[in-house]
Amino acid sequence: MANILHIDSSVRSTGSLTRQLGGEYIAKLKAANPAATVVTRDLAANPLPHLTEQVIGAYFTPAEQRNAEQAAAIKTSDALVDELLAADTIVIGAPMYNFSVTSGLKAWIDHVARAGRTFQYGANGIQGLVTGKKVVVFVASGGVYSEGPAAAYDHITTYLRAVLGFLGLTDVTFIVAEGVAMGEEAVANALAKNRAQIDAIAA
């Protein structure tokens, strides 16, 4: 747990529950291990570029064969992959926007899902290469999607579990603040539940 990678994707700089809860969790990790380092990627304050034809071309060109344009195009992706591979714990703030992840978080995923670096194709199919790490994902949604008639619209926890697992990240815990558009009491109840979950996993 010495190296923590913190990915924040809420576009809200204030009033974001995923930022608040993720920050509280990291503070507990740091209190337990003051020597831990934290690398933070704020995908709203510093947006990542979306994929381009040049980046995709660089992905599938061996490093020694890339031209100058491809080397420049892939630089951001390489840095993001290096951060991911160096981390022991990954904390992701992922509010639900239109039933799924933010476009900023999707861009981060597109940059770190790299054949040959974070996954590979082998004789037994796809193998994730980002293993032995703990992931904690903080999700916030205005409605309730864990059960009931809206459950079919939850494309955030299902997607993230799938794509993280594809990369080899199978130790994933979701801490979900849901129904937070339903009034102050709903927010207070969600925070109380989430903080109890944080205390349990940070112990």
Backbone as CSV, one residue per row, in Angstrom:
resi,resn,N_x,N_y,N_z,CA_x,CA_y,CA_z,C_x,C_y,C_z
1,MET,0.817,-1.200,0.000,0.000,0.000,0.000,0.857,1.259,0.000
2,ALA,2.141,1.096,-0.297,3.045,2.238,-0.212,2.784,3.265,-1.301
3,ASN,2.330,2.803,-2.462,2.078,3.712,-3.579,0.592,3.723,-3.901
4,ILE,-0.026,4.903,-3.808,-1.457,5.052,-4.041,-1.669,5.904,-5.283
5,LEU,-2.472,5.405,-6.207,-2.864,6.172,-7.390,-4.312,6.601,-7.198
6,HIS,-4.550,7.910,-7.226,-5.883,8.458,-6.997,-6.394,9.091,-8.282
7,ILE,-7.459,8.524,-8.812,-8.071,9.027,-10.034,-9.396,9.689,-9.676
8,ASP,-9.510,10.995,-9.897,-10.755,11.722,-9.663,-11.348,12.096,-11.007
9,SER,-12.643,11.782,-11.198,-13.238,12.082,-12.509,-14.468,12.974,-12.447
10,SER,-14.895,13.369,-11.248,-16.041,14.272,-11.160,-15.684,15.629,-11.756
11,VAL,-16.604,16.197,-12.523,-16.348,17.527,-13.090,-16.599,18.615,-12.054
12,ARG,-17.145,18.246,-10.898,-17.432,19.212,-9.844,-16.223,19.355,-8.931
13,SER,-15.740,20.581,-8.797,-14.606,20.826,-7.899,-15.068,20.959,-6.454
14,THR,-16.338,21.297,-6.240,-16.907,21.370,-4.903,-18.225,20.602,-4.890
15,GLY,-18.573,20.062,-3.737,-19.838,19.357,-3.608,-19.847,17.961,-4.192
16,SER,-18.682,17.435,-4.538,-18.605,16.096,-5.118,-18.432,15.063,-4.010
17,LEU,-19.348,14.122,-3.922,-19.241,13.077,-2.905,-18.117,12.100,-3.215
18,THR,-17.867,11.834,-4.486,-16.776,10.909,-4.806,-15.424,11.520,-4.448
19,ARG,-15.283,12.824,-4.656,-14.033,13.490,-4.247,-13.909,13.488,-2.725
20,GLN,-15.008,13.792,-2.045,-14.992,13.858,-0.587,-14.658,12.497,0.031
21,LEU,-15.365,11.467,-0.388,-15.174,10.145,0.205,-13.827,9.539,-0.187
22,GLY,-13.426,9.747,-1.429,-12.110,9.253,-1.839,-10.999,9.916,-1.051
23,GLY,-11.149,11.228,-0.813,-10.161,11.951,-0.013,-10.112,11.452,1.418
24,GLU,-11.272,11.159,1.992,-11.311,10.646,3.360,-10.637,9.278,3.454
25,TYR,-10.870,8.450,2.470,-10.244,7.121,2.475,-8.727,7.221,2.357
26,ILE,-8.256,8.064,1.464,-6.810,8.216,1.298,-6.186,8.803,2.559
27,ALA,-6.877,9.721,3.216,-6.372,10.285,4.476,-6.187,9.193,5.522
28,LYS,-7.102,8.238,5.570,-6.971,7.125,6.518,-5.798,6.229,6.140
29,LEU,-5.620,5.995,4.845,-4.478,5.188,4.406,-3.162,5.868,4.767
30,LYS,-3.103,7.169,4.561,-1.888,7.920,4.890,-1.638,7.950,6.393
31,ALA,-2.696,8.039,7.189,-2.536,8.039,8.642,-1.968,6.712,9.118
32,ALA,-2.402,5.636,8.460,-1.917,4.311,8.836,-0.511,4.053,8.319
33,ASN,-0.155,4.719,7.228,1.161,4.522,6.615,1.682,5.872,6.119
34,PRO,2.271,6.673,7.022,2.711,8.028,6.640,3.718,8.053,5.491
35,ALA,4.397,6.954,5.267,5.398,6.919,4.197,4.781,6.681,2.825
36,ALA,3.495,6.410,2.795,2.841,6.135,1.515,2.887,7.358,0.608
37,THR,3.074,7.121,-0.669,3.060,8.205,-1.657,1.724,8.191,-2.389
38,VAL,1.242,9.377,-2.753,-0.025,9.489,-3.462,0.202,10.242,-4.767
39,VAL,-0.151,9.613,-5.864,-0.151,10.274,-7.173,-1.597,10.534,-7.534
40,THR,-1.948,11.784,-7.777,-3.332,12.148,-8.067,-3.482,12.580,-9.517
41,ARG,-4.478,12.015,-10.170,-4.863,12.427,-11.517,-6.269,13.015,-11.433
42,ASP,-6.367,14.318,-11.539,-7.662,14.987,-11.544,-8.075,15.158,-13.005
43,LEU,-8.966,14.319,-13.449,-9.317,14.275,-14.865,-10.220,15.417,-15.303
44,ALA,-10.726,16.189,-14.321,-11.508,17.382,-14.662,-10.605,18.606,-14.747
45,ALA,-9.725,18.756,-13.751,-8.812,19.904,-13.753,-7.778,19.786,-14.866
46,ASN,-7.380,18.556,-15.163,-6.378,18.315,-16.211,-6.881,17.212,-17.136
47,PRO,-7.791,17.554,-18.047,-8.403,16.538,-18.906,-7.383,15.843,-19.806
48,LEU,-7.608,14.575,-20.013,-6.768,13.814,-20.932,-7.328,13.926,-22.345
49,PRO,-6.463,13.873,-23.334,-6.968,13.883,-24.708,-7.660,12.562,-25.028
50,HIS,-8.682,12.627,-25.831,-9.324,11.399,-26.285,-8.442,10.741,-27.341
51,LEU,-8.706,9.483,-27.603,-7.884,8.755,-28.553,-7.976,9.368,-29.953
52,THR,-6.854,9.272,-30.656,-6.788,9.733,-32.039,-6.217,8.611,-32.895
53,GLU,-6.286,8.795,-34.179,-5.720,7.801,-35.090,-4.220,7.660,-34.864
54,GLN,-3.556,8.772,-34.544,-2.106,8.726,-34.314,-1.770,7.908,-33.062
55,VAL,-2.564,8.079,-32.006,-2.310,7.325,-30.777,-2.542,5.835,-31.004
56,ILE,-3.655,5.496,-31.635,-3.950,4.093,-31.913,-2.842,3.475,-32.771
57,GLY,-2.380,4.232,-33.757,-1.291,3.727,-34.598,-0.034,3.473,-33.798
58,ALA,0.258,4.361,-32.846,1.445,4.188,-32.001,1.306,2.981,-31.091
59,TYR,0.083,2.720,-30.611,-0.146,1.556,-29.750,0.319,0.270,-30.430
60,PHE,0.035,0.184,-31.713,0.281,-1.065,-32.428,1.565,-1.041,-33.274
61,THR,2.433,-0.088,-32.958,3.743,-0.027,-33.609,4.812,-0.312,-32.561
62,PRO,5.695,-1.275,-32.777,6.758,-1.542,-31.799,7.535,-0.271,-31.482
63,ALA,7.962,-0.127,-30.235,8.594,1.108,-29.775,9.764,1.513,-30.661
64,GLU,10.561,0.541,-31.060,11.756,0.857,-31.843,11.425,1.276,-33.277
65,GLN,10.171,1.073,-33.693,9.773,1.427,-35.052,8.919,2.693,-35.115
66,ARG,8.602,3.284,-33.983,7.762,4.483,-33.991,8.522,5.681,-34.522
67,ASN,7.824,6.485,-35.310,8.439,7.724,-35.773,8.264,8.798,-34.700
68,ALA,8.773,9.977,-34.957,8.747,11.045,-33.954,7.318,11.432,-33.587
69,GLU,6.432,11.458,-34.576,5.034,11.820,-34.307,4.368,10.776,-33.408
70,GLN,4.631,9.506,-33.677,4.047,8.447,-32.859,4.620,8.451,-31.447
71,ALA,5.905,8.699,-31.329,6.528,8.753,-30.006,5.924,9.862,-29.161
72,ALA,5.644,10.997,-29.798,5.023,12.112,-29.073,3.573,11.784,-28.726
73,ALA,2.872,11.123,-29.652,1.459,10.829,-29.463,1.214,9.859,-28.316
74,ILE,2.162,8.946,-28.086,1.960,7.889,-27.090,2.534,8.262,-25.726
75,LYS,3.155,9.413,-25.618,3.839,9.803,-24.383,2.893,9.849,-23.187
76,THR,1.715,10.449,-23.358,0.757,10.545,-22.252,0.310,9.164,-21.814
77,SER,-0.016,8.312,-22.764,-0.455,6.960,-22.437,0.617,6.200,-21.674
78,ASP,1.855,6.313,-22.112,2.952,5.615,-21.424,3.077,6.083,-19.978
79,ALA,2.934,7.387,-19.754,3.035,7.925,-18.392,1.908,7.394,-17.516
80,LEU,0.695,7.327,-18.060,-0.447,6.825,-17.304,-0.296,5.346,-16.980
81,VAL,0.187,4.583,-17.931,0.414,3.149,-17.688,1.490,2.956,-16.624
82,ASP,2.552,3.741,-16.693,3.617,3.643,-15.682,3.069,3.925,-14.287
83,GLU,2.201,4.933,-14.157,1.584,5.251,-12.869,0.739,4.089,-12.365
84,LEU,-0.026,3.498,-13.257,-0.887,2.380,-12.881,-0.061,1.181,-12.419
85,LEU,0.968,0.864,-13.154,1.792,-0.302,-12.815,2.573,-0.090,-11.521
86,ALA,2.914,1.158,-11.212,3.683,1.456,-10.003,2.831,1.459,-8.749
87,ALA,1.520,1.554,-8.900,0.629,1.685,-7.745,0.393,0.347,-7.067
88,ASP,0.261,0.399,-5.751,-0.165,-0.767,-4.979,-1.675,-0.714,-4.738
89,THR,-2.187,0.499,-4.540,-3.609,0.723,-4.321,-4.092,1.779,-5.302
90,ILE,-5.239,1.527,-5.919,-5.816,2.467,-6.871,-7.174,2.904,-6.335
91,VAL,-7.345,4.206,-6.187,-8.601,4.777,-5.684,-9.217,5.581,-6.819
92,ILE,-10.441,5.235,-7.180,-11.098,5.872,-8.322,-12.390,6.540,-7.867
93,GLY,-12.517,7.813,-8.161,-13.771,8.525,-7.949,-14.554,8.507,-9.243
94,ALA,-15.726,7.850,-9.220,-16.468,7.623,-10.459,-17.946,7.942,-10.288
95,PRO,-18.327,9.217,-10.333,-19.752,9.532,-10.280,-20.460,9.015,-11.527
96,MET,-21.730,8.676,-11.361,-22.509,8.203,-12.500,-23.034,9.391,-13.294
97,TYR,-22.670,9.453,-14.558,-23.205,10.457,-15.477,-23.921,9.706,-16.592
98,ASN,-25.202,9.926,-16.714,-25.966,9.277,-17.780,-25.780,7.761,-17.774
99,PHE,-25.823,7.209,-16.564,-25.810,5.770,-16.317,-24.443,5.114,-16.458
100,SER,-23.389,5.872,-16.693,-22.071,5.258,-16.853,-20.993,6.193,-16.324
101,VAL,-19.739,5.940,-16.700,-18.610,6.732,-16.226,-18.547,8.061,-16.963
102,THR,-17.800,8.998,-16.404,-17.587,10.277,-17.079,-16.725,10.073,-18.316
103,SER,-16.801,11.008,-19.233,-15.960,10.907,-20.437,-14.482,10.997,-20.069
104,GLY,-14.161,11.737,-18.991,-12.765,11.833,-18.559,-12.234,10.502,-18.084
105,LEU,-13.034,9.759,-17.316,-12.588,8.448,-16.841,-12.491,7.460,-17.993
106,LYS,-13.416,7.557,-18.937,-13.329,6.684,-20.116,-12.053,6.967,-20.890
107,ALA,-11.659,8.240,-20.994,-10.414,8.567,-21.696,-9.222,7.952,-20.967
108,TRP,-9.222,8.012,-19.625,-8.123,7.403,-18.856,-8.056,5.904,-19.134
109,ILE,-9.199,5.249,-19.134,-9.233,3.808,-19.414,-8.688,3.526,-20.806
110,ASP,-9.072,4.345,-21.776,-8.595,4.139,-23.148,-7.082,4.281,-23.247
111,HIS,-6.492,5.102,-22.392,-5.035,5.280,-22.421,-4.288,4.177,-21.675
112,VAL,-4.930,3.538,-20.696,-4.202,2.518,-19.923,-4.504,1.096,-20.375
113,ALA,-5.522,0.906,-21.195,-5.800,-0.429,-21.735,-4.916,-0.649,-22.956
114,ARG,-3.746,-1.213,-22.718,-2.717,-1.309,-23.748,-2.261,-2.748,-23.947
115,ALA,-2.495,-3.263,-25.140,-2.007,-4.603,-25.470,-0.489,-4.637,-25.331
116,GLY,0.009,-5.640,-24.620,1.442,-5.784,-24.425,1.957,-5.110,-23.173
117,ARG,1.173,-4.188,-22.605,1.594,-3.506,-21.383,0.672,-3.802,-20.210
118,THR,-0.632,-3.710,-20.427,-1.560,-3.973,-19.323,-2.428,-5.211,-19.582
119,PHE,-2.393,-5.741,-20.781,-3.012,-7.037,-21.064,-2.318,-7.635,-22.278
120,GLN,-2.506,-8.930,-22.445,-1.898,-9.582,-23.605,-2.781,-10.742,-24.062
121,TYR,-2.594,-11.113,-25.308,-3.283,-12.259,-25.869,-2.324,-13.436,-25.862
122,GLY,-2.758,-14.546,-25.280,-1.914,-15.731,-25.206,-2.646,-16.966,-25.669
123,ALA,-2.034,-18.111,-25.433,-2.614,-19.384,-25.866,-3.952,-19.653,-25.188
124,ASN,-4.107,-19.119,-23.986,-5.339,-19.339,-23.235,-6.288,-18.142,-23.298
125,GLY,-6.047,-17.263,-24.253,-6.909,-16.101,-24.403,-6.299,-14.845,-23.821
126,ILE,-7.135,-13.950,-23.351,-6.678,-12.665,-22.830,-6.180,-12.822,-21.403
127,GLN,-5.043,-12.207,-21.126,-4.457,-12.233,-19.781,-4.201,-10.798,-19.327
128,GLY,-4.778,-10.421,-18.182,-4.502,-9.111,-17.610,-3.132,-9.098,-16.968
129,LEU,-2.411,-8.019,-17.144,-1.032,-7.916,-16.644,-0.910,-7.004,-15.426
130,VAL,-2.002,-6.351,-15.035,-1.964,-5.440,-13.882,-2.556,-6.205,-12.689
131,THR,-1.710,-6.939,-12.001,-2.190,-7.837,-10.957,-1.602,-7.470,-9.595
132,GLY,-2.187,-8.068,-8.545,-1.666,-7.886,-7.195,-1.920,-6.511,-6.614
133,LYS,-2.959,-5.832,-7.071,-3.252,-4.481,-6.597,-4.683,-4.438,-6.059
134,LYS,-4.910,-3.519,-5.134,-6.239,-3.312,-4.580,-6.857,-2.079,-5.216
135,VAL,-8.109,-2.180,-5.607,-8.827,-1.061,-6.210,-10.054,-0.744,-5.365
136,VAL,-10.242,0.522,-5.055,-11.450,0.980,-4.367,-12.080,2.047,-5.245
137,VAL,-13.338,1.830,-5.611,-14.048,2.737,-6.501,-15.186,3.406,-5.731
138,PHE,-15.185,4.740,-5.727,-16.243,5.503,-5.096,-17.214,5.976,-6.170
139,VAL,-18.451,5.530,-6.040,-19.497,5.859,-7.010,-20.570,6.692,-6.314
140,ALA,-21.092,7.690,-6.989,-22.227,8.457,-6.476,-23.262,8.577,-7.585
141,SER,-24.523,8.378,-7.207,-25.598,8.489,-8.189,-26.804,9.152,-7.556
142,GLY,-27.510,9.928,-8.347,-28.683,10.626,-7.847,-29.820,9.688,-7.514
143,GLY,-29.969,8.612,-8.285,-31.016,7.628,-8.055,-30.472,6.363,-7.424
144,VAL,-31.345,5.385,-7.264,-30.966,4.085,-6.694,-30.890,3.069,-7.830
145,TYR,-29.708,2.496,-8.019,-29.481,1.565,-9.121,-28.997,0.199,-8.661
146,SER,-28.826,0.020,-7.358,-28.359,-1.272,-6.864,-29.465,-2.318,-6.875
147,GLU,-30.708,-1.865,-6.907,-31.856,-2.770,-6.907,-33.057,-2.016,-7.455
148,GLY,-34.119,-2.746,-7.670,-35.345,-2.115,-8.139,-35.388,-1.918,-9.639
149,PRO,-36.374,-1.175,-10.118,-36.594,-1.038,-11.561,-35.463,-0.350,-12.308
150,ALA,-34.641,0.451,-11.619,-33.566,1.172,-12.301,-32.258,0.383,-12.349
151,ALA,-32.235,-0.810,-11.764,-30.984,-1.581,-11.690,-30.402,-1.865,-13.075
152,ALA,-31.270,-2.020,-14.057,-30.792,-2.315,-15.418,-30.030,-1.154,-16.030
153,TYR,-30.141,0.044,-15.427,-29.459,1.213,-15.964,-28.070,1.420,-15.359
154,ASP,-27.673,0.549,-14.453,-26.341,0.684,-13.851,-25.298,0.136,-14.811
155,HIS,-24.709,1.030,-15.574,-23.643,0.631,-16.497,-22.286,1.131,-16.005
156,ILE,-22.215,1.518,-14.730,-20.949,2.016,-14.200,-20.215,0.934,-13.410
157,THR,-20.896,0.305,-12.444,-20.214,-0.741,-11.688,-19.969,-1.964,-12.570
158,THR,-20.927,-2.283,-13.427,-20.740,-3.446,-14.305,-19.591,-3.214,-15.285
159,TYR,-19.552,-2.016,-15.863,-18.484,-1.708,-16.823,-17.121,-1.680,-16.157
160,LEU,-17.023,-0.979,-15.021,-15.724,-0.870,-14.365,-15.227,-2.224,-13.866
161,ARG,-16.112,-3.044,-13.324,-15.680,-4.373,-12.880,-15.147,-5.180,-14.065
162,ALA,-15.819,-5.042,-15.215,-15.400,-5.791,-16.402,-14.064,-5.300,-16.938
163,VAL,-13.933,-3.986,-17.118,-12.713,-3.474,-17.746,-11.516,-3.581,-16.810
164,LEU,-11.722,-3.355,-15.508,-10.616,-3.519,-14.565,-10.204,-4.983,-14.492
165,GLY,-11.173,-5.886,-14.486,-10.858,-7.306,-14.488,-10.118,-7.728,-15.738
166,PHE,-10.475,-7.139,-16.862,-9.790,-7.406,-18.130,-8.303,-7.085,-18.014
167,LEU,-7.967,-6.052,-17.240,-6.572,-5.649,-17.064,-5.870,-6.452,-15.969
168,GLY,-6.619,-7.307,-15.265,-6.028,-8.111,-14.199,-6.350,-7.614,-12.808
169,LEU,-7.123,-6.533,-12.721,-7.478,-5.944,-11.430,-8.782,-6.574,-10.949
170,THR,-8.664,-7.604,-10.123,-9.835,-8.354,-9.682,-10.198,-8.087,-8.224
171,ASP,-9.294,-7.455,-7.467,-9.589,-7.107,-6.075,-10.182,-5.705,-6.068
172,VAL,-11.480,-5.625,-6.366,-12.150,-4.336,-6.553,-13.291,-4.211,-5.547
173,THR,-13.295,-3.111,-4.798,-14.367,-2.807,-3.854,-15.094,-1.551,-4.316
174,PHE,-16.409,-1.632,-4.421,-17.221,-0.474,-4.772,-17.882,0.083,-3.518
175,ILE,-17.732,1.376,-3.314,-18.423,2.074,-2.234,-19.363,3.067,-2.908
176,VAL,-20.658,2.804,-2.785,-21.641,3.502,-3.597,-22.537,4.393,-2.738
177,ALA,-22.536,5.676,-3.049,-23.474,6.629,-2.447,-24.591,6.830,-3.455
178,GLU,-25.737,6.200,-3.195,-26.820,6.293,-4.176,-28.039,6.987,-3.590
179,GLY,-28.864,7.474,-4.496,-30.063,8.187,-4.086,-29.787,9.566,-3.524
180,VAL,-28.630,10.150,-3.888,-28.219,11.395,-3.253,-28.960,12.621,-3.804
181,ALA,-29.807,12.410,-4.807,-30.643,13.514,-5.299,-32.014,13.507,-4.618
182,MET,-32.164,12.666,-3.612,-33.463,12.485,-2.968,-33.591,13.224,-1.639
183,GLY,-32.751,14.239,-1.439,-32.878,15.051,-0.242,-31.714,14.903,0.723
184,GLU,-31.660,15.802,1.704,-30.550,15.839,2.648,-30.461,14.582,3.496
185,GLU,-31.604,14.034,3.859,-31.572,12.819,4.671,-30.951,11.658,3.904
186,ALA,-31.266,11.553,2.618,-30.700,10.492,1.792,-29.186,10.648,1.690
187,VAL,-28.718,11.885,1.541,-27.277,12.141,1.484,-26.620,11.760,2.798
188,ALA,-27.221,12.165,3.915,-26.654,11.851,5.228,-26.595,10.349,5.459
189,ASN,-27.640,9.641,5.063,-27.658,8.181,5.230,-26.592,7.519,4.370
190,ALA,-26.432,8.009,3.140,-25.418,7.436,2.245,-24.018,7.671,2.793
191,LEU,-23.766,8.880,3.303,-22.441,9.186,3.848,-22.149,8.334,5.072
192,ALA,-23.128,8.150,5.939,-22.919,7.333,7.132,-22.581,5.898,6.739
193,LYS,-23.312,5.370,5.789,-23.051,4.004,5.318,-21.669,3.902,4.694
194,ASN,-21.336,4.863,3.838,-20.046,4.838,3.144,-18.876,4.976,4.105
195,ARG,-19.018,5.843,5.110,-17.925,6.028,6.076,-17.705,4.772,6.908
196,ALA,-18.772,4.048,7.200,-18.615,2.773,7.898,-17.867,1.775,7.015
197,GLN,-18.162,1.795,5.710,-17.456,0.916,4.775,-15.986,1.297,4.679
198,ILE,-15.719,2.604,4.657,-14.327,3.070,4.607,-13.558,2.621,5.837
199,ASP,-14.160,2.779,7.008,-13.502,2.354,8.243,-13.182,0.860,8.198
200,ALA,-14.087,0.075,7.630,-13.903,-1.371,7.581,-12.758,-1.774,6.658
201,ILE,-12.667,-1.133,5.491,-11.625,-1.553,4.544,-10.285,-0.892,4.839
202,ALA,-10.289,0.223,5.593,-9.040,0.909,5.908,-8.408,0.381,7.188
203,ALA,-9.141,-0.460,7.898,-8.636,-0.973,9.187,-7.444,-1.906,8.968
